[in-house]
Amino acid sequence: MDFRNIEQFAEYMLLQRGLSETTVKAYRYDLQYYADWLGAAGKRLADVGPKDLDQYVKYMRGELDLQPKTCKRRIAAVSTYHKWMVREGVLKNDPVYFIELPKAPSRLPVYLNEDEISRFVKILEDEAGHRPVVGRRNRALMYLMVFGGLRISEVLAIKETAVTLRDGYPVMVSVIGKGDKERQVPLAEDVARAVLAWMETKKALRDDDDLARKFTRKNKEEINSEYLFPGRDGKPLNKFTVQKKVKTMRAEFGGKKLTPHKLRHTFATSLFRAGVDIKTTQELLGHASIATTQIYTHVEDSQKLDAVMRLRPLVSHRT
């Protein structure tokens, strides 16, 4: 398998399809594994058929012990690559179409219930009261994820100019999601207040050197950064800083595995509970496919089933 073709494919995905560099890097990574396997097996790309790909799946599941989800991702990359090669006239067909992929067990997303959300909010509000700089930053950032549904990469990439102000009050934020697709996310009142408090804090630090020295060690690059949540170098705050903060909060939630993405799950689940239709939910979350959004309907279905099962002992079976 000629790796030059993979590089040409990667360039096509980046420039023509408009995928992010991170996504294209993942495609390149998965295809390199495929190329290595073909080379070790002495197979030519032009001769690959469904039986060969079945062998590749068995190799990944057996020798590499990869999970079904990982296998499906790698085969999806292979299929996209084969389709591109067919369009380029290098191959005649996509053999992936004829194989069966291993089924991954469906897992419902973990999210915070109402009591846990209240606890989460209290932690952030208390911190904002005791730490007027870092605390306000953390509150605004976390609120955008749990009450705005933003991915960690999206919230960290926000520039101050992306926040829409109306009479000096934040009402909406422009977000660049996967595939560089832009969407507008309206801000709930509590989120807007948290974002405003942080923006005013940043402005105060920029305007008053004495204040900046008193409350923080932040340097000029950070204080004057165009990003809403900057790191010390003025570039977006490192995601590991956010992950570490979320990790320190886990003890408050009974050991529940709390991650930044679980905050996004919480937002999505809250929308369904509020009766928001699936299409609107898809747009607010920035999902490319509505199938991704549908998992949150399964959360509600699961809760309904649990409720019915709890009622079963109350049903009389006497004839």
N, C-alpha and C positions, 0 to 999 in steps of 0.2 A: 504494500500500500504506500503510495507516494505521499510523504508528509507535506510536500509542496501543495498538493491538492487541499489538504486540511487548512493550510494557511490561506489559500485563496477562498475557501469556504468561510473561514473566520472573518476575512475581510468583507465578504458578501453580507454576512450576518450583521456586521458592525455598521457598514456604510449603507447597504440597501434595505436591510430589515430594520435598522435603527435600534438594535439591541444594545444593552449596556456592555461596557468592557468586562464587567464581572460575569455576566451571563455568557458572553463569548468565550471568556477564559474557561468557564465550566465546560462548554462544548468542546473546546480544544483538549481539555484534560480527559474527558470521557472518550474522545476519538483516539487519543494516543494509546489508551488501554486497548481499544479495539484493534488498532494497527499493530500493537505488540503481539496480541493474541494471534492475529492472522499470520504474522511473520513466524511465530513459534510453531504454528500448525502447518506452515508451508502452503498457505492458501492465497490465491490471487483474488483481489477485490472483484474483478469482472466475473469470477466463477462462483461467487458466494450465492448460496440458495437458502431456502427456509431451513433445511436440515442442518446446514452449517451454523445458522444463527441459533437454532435449538441447542446445538452443542455449546455455543458461546454462553447461553443462559445457564446451562447445566454447569459449565466451568465456573461462572460467577457465583452460582448458588452453592456448588459443591466444594471446589478447591479454595475459592476465595471466601466462602461463607458470608456473602453479601446479603443484606436484607432485600426483600422483594421490592421495596420502594427504590432502593439504589439501583437494582437491576433494571427496573422500568425506566429510570431516568437515563441510564447509559444506553439502553436500547432506543429510547426516544431520540437521543442525539444521533445514534447510528442511522435511524430512519430518516431524520431530517437531512443528514448528509447524503444518504442514498438518493433521496428525492431530488436534491440539488444536482447530484451527478447525472441523474436521468435528464433533467432539464438542460444540462450542459452537453448532453449527447455522449457522455462517456460510458454510461451504463444503460441497459435496456429496461430494467424494472427495479422496484424496491421490494426485496424479498421479506422485509420485516412485516409487510402486510399479511403474510400467510402464517405467522407464528403466534402461539399463545404465550402471553407473558404471565409470570407468577403473580398471584393476587396478594396485595398487601392488606393486612388486617385493618379494618377501618377503626380509627381512633378519634373520639370526639375531642374537640379542643377544650383545654383547661381554661377556666375563667374565674373571676372573682364574683361571689354572690353579693347581695345588697349589703349584708353586715360587713363583709370583707372590704367592700368599696368604701364604706363609712370609716373603717379602721385605716384604710390606705390614705384617705383624705386627711384624717386627723394627724397622722404621722407627718405628712407634708406641710400641713398648716402649722403644726407645732415647730417644725424645723424652720419654716419661713419666719416665724416670730422670734426665734432665738438666733438665727444666722441670716441677717438681712440681705446678704449678697448670695452666697451659695444656696441658702434655703429657698430664696425666691426663684433662683434659676432652676433648681430641681423641681419646685412646684409647677412652674410654667411648663417645663419640658415633659414631666410625667402626666400632667393634665392633658396635654396635646395627644398623648398616646392612649390614655384610658378613656378620655371623653371626646377625642377627635379621631381615634382609630389610625393614627399615623404609625408607619413603620419606623424603627429606630434610625434607619438610614435617611428617611424622609425628614424627620424632625431635626436631625443634626445638619441637614443641608439647607435649612430655611435661612434666607437672608432677611434682614430687617425690612427691605423694600418689598418683600413678598407678603407682608402683613398689610391688609387693607384696613385703613382707618376711616371712621365716619365721625366727624366732630371730635377727633382726637381719641376715639375709642375703637379698639380692634374688633372687627366684625367677621373677618374672613382671612384665610391664609392660602396662598397659592403653593401647591406642593408638586414636586417633580417625582413621579413614581417609577415603577419598573418600565423599562423600554423608553425612558425619557418622556413618558406621557404626563401631561400637566392636568391637575384637577383642582377645583376650588373647594375648600373645606370650610363651612360656616362654623363659627365659634359659639359654643354655648356661653351663657352669661358668666359662670364661674371660671371657665377657661379664659374668656376675654379679660376678666379682672386680673387673673394670674399673669397673663401675658403682658398686660399693661403695667402691672407693678414691676415686672422684670425689665421692661423697656425703659421705664422711668428710672429704675436703679442704674441701669447701664448709662443712661444719659447723665445722671448725677455724677457718676464716677468719671465720665469723660470731661465734664465741665469743671470739676473741682479736684485739683491734685491733692489737696490736703485730705479731702474725704476719701479719695482712693487709697492714700497711704494709711489712713486710720483703719479702714475696714478690710483692706485686701492688699495682697502683694502683686496684684495683676500688673503686667507691663503694658506699655503703650500699644503693642501689636494686638493684645487681647482686648483692651478697653476700646480701641478704635476699630475693631473688626467689623466688617459688613455682615457677618453671620449673627444670627439671633443668639446662638449658643456656641460661642467660640472657645477654643482651647488656648493654651499659653502662647502658641505661635501665631494666633490670629486666624488660623484655619478652623474648620468645624471641630467641636469637642470630640475627643476620641470615644468611640462607642463602648470601649471597655470600661470607661469611667461610669457610664450609665448602667452597664450590666452589673458592675460592682455595687453601685448604689441599690439597685433592685435586689441584688443578692442579700445585702445586709437587712433588707426588710422582710425576708422570708420567715424569720422566726415569729413574726406577728401573725402568720397565717397558717399555723398548725403544720408546718413542714411542707405545705403545698409548693410544688416546684414553680416558683414565680420567676418569669422572664419578661423582658420588654414586649415580646410578641404575645404573651398571655394578656397583657394590657389591651392590645389590639383585639384579641378574642373577646375580652370583656365588653368593649365598645360594640362589636358586631352583635353579640348576644343581647345586649341592652336594646339595640335597635329593633330586633325581632320581637322582644317582649313588649316594646312600645307600639307594635303593629305597623312598623315601617315596611313597605313592600320590598321584595327581593331585588328589584331593579334599582331602586334608589339606594339600597344598601350596597349593591355592587358598585355603584358610582362613587359613593362616599368612601368605600374601602380601596377603590382603584384596582379592582380585580379585572383582569383581561377577560376571563371566562366566568359566566354566571354559575357554572358547575362548582367553582371554588367557593362561591358564596353560599351554595346550597347546604354545605356542611352544617351551617348554623341552624337550618331548619331541622336537621337531625338532632341537634341538641334539644330543641323544644319537643320533638317527637319522643325522645328518650325520657324526658321529664314527665310527659303525659303517660307513657307506659309505666314508669315507676309509680305514679299516682294510682293508676288502675290496679297495679299489683298489690299495693298497700290496702286497697279496698276489698280485695278478693276474700280475705278471711271473714269479712262482714256479710258475705252473701250466703244465704241459706240454701243448702242443697237437698233439703227434705222434699220428698214427693208427696 
